[in-house]
Amino acid sequence: MTSAQGRGNLRKHPRSDVELPVTVSDAANKVQGHIQFDTHDLSVGGAFIRSDLLFEVGEELTLVFQLPVGHTVRARGRVVRVARETGDDQMPGMGIAFAHLTDRDREAIVQLVTRGGHG
């Protein structure tokens, strides 16, 4: 599969169509903000987060979000990609690779993804 940007789809995990508010903070808790997951971009491997607040590639973040089924996920992740482009079909945001998920959080995300984002 090729994306709109012409890159091949190299994703390791299936993704879900979901939009959720998420609290993101840096490892030192210097910056905290509420942003949203982009649609089709949540998996046990990570997420693309739409936001005008962009961290740098390599930065470690803490993410907290509640799934539609009511489960609250607390994850640590690393910024692996930053998209600053804005256009008709482009949104600024960051690709986050989850570095740590509990087994319970991982299972809750797997169930959400396999049900298509509807819990």
N, C-alpha and C positions, 0 to 999 in steps of 0.2 A: 504494500500500500504506500502511496506517495502523498505527502501533505501538500497543502496549498503553496508552501514555500519551495516545493520541489525536492524535499529531502525524503529519503525512504523512511518507513516506519520501523524503527529499531527497538520498539518497546518490548520489554520482557513480560509484562503483566497486562491482562485485560483491564480496561478502564470503564468507568461508569459515567453516565449522563447525570450530573448532580451539581447543584450550586448551593454552597453552604457558607455562612459567615464563619470566619476563622480568626482567632487571635494569634498574632505572630509577634515574637520578641526575639531579639538577638541574645546570644549566650550571656552577655554581660548585663542584660536587661536595661540597656541604655535607650533602646527604641522599642516601642510597642504600638501595634496598630490593628485595626479590624479591616480585613480584606476578604475577597471571595474567591473560591475555587472557580476556575473556568469550567464550562461544560465539557463533558467527555474527557476529563483529565484527573481522575482520582483512581489510584490503584494501590496495592500494597507496596509498590516500589516507590511511589511518590505522587506528586501532583504538579500541575501548572496553576499558579495562583495569579489571578488578575489583580493588578495593583499599580497605582502611581507611586507608591512607596516601594522603592527597589533597593535590595541589599546587593552586595558584591558577590561575584562568583567565589565559592569557597567558604563563604561565611556560614557559620552554624546557627541554626534557628530552633526555637521551640514553637510548636504549633499546637493549638487546642481548638477542637471543633466538635460539634455535636451532630451525629448522624441522624437521618430522619426517623430511625427506630428508637431514638432517645439515648443511645450510647455516646458518651463523651470520650473522644480520642485525644490522648496527649502523646505527641510524637516529637522526636528530635530529627532534624534534617539538615542537609547541606545544600546551598544554592549551587546548582550545576549549570544553569543557563539564565541569562537575563535578556528580555526582549523589550527594547525601548521604543520600537516602532509604534506609531499610531496611524491608523488609516481606516478606510471603510471596513476592512475585514481583519484588521490587526488591533490587538490590545496590548498595552504594556503589561509586563508581569515577569514572574520568575519560575523556572523549573526547579522543583525541590525534590531531591532524592532522600527518602526516609532513611535515616541511619539507625534509628531505634524505634521499634513498635513492640508493645507487649504482645504476648500470644493472644490475649483477649481482644486487643485493638485490631490486630491483624485479621483475626477471624471475623470480627464485625465488618471490616472493610471488604473482605472476600464475599461475605453474604450479601452486602449491598451491591457490589459489582456484579455478582452472578444473577441478581434480581433486577438489574438494569437501573439502579439508582432509586428504586421505589421502596426499599426497606422491606 
